Amino acid sequence: NSKVAANIVNAILSRDNILFINPVYRFKLIESDPDDNKFVDCAIHSNAKYIVSQDKHFGILRDIDFPKQDRLRIACKAV
């Protein structure tokens, strides 16, 4: 529900180690799903070392030399 979502966002934004990033340049690295680019742009502009994603569209980042973004893929096993 929207109240739970708002509480989660507020909890995240209230942390001291959270930066609000408003990218000034759009790299458009993921052509197969342009909506994913906002995450890549924020990662690049914030100098993030990794992007953690299960999204297959982020795999293209392996083949791009610049700007270099490493993707961590975490395998989850259903219990």
NORVEN-V167417 format. One record per helix or strand of 2 or more residues. SS is the DSSP state (H for helix, E for strand). FROM is the first residue (numbers start at 0). LEN is the number of residues. If there is no record, write none. Layout:
BEGIN
ss->SS from->FROM len->LEN
ss->SS from->FROM len->LEN
END
This chain:
BEGIN
ss->H from->1 len->12
ss->H from->33 len->12
ss->E from->49 len->3
ss->H from->55 len->8
ss->E from->69 len->3
END
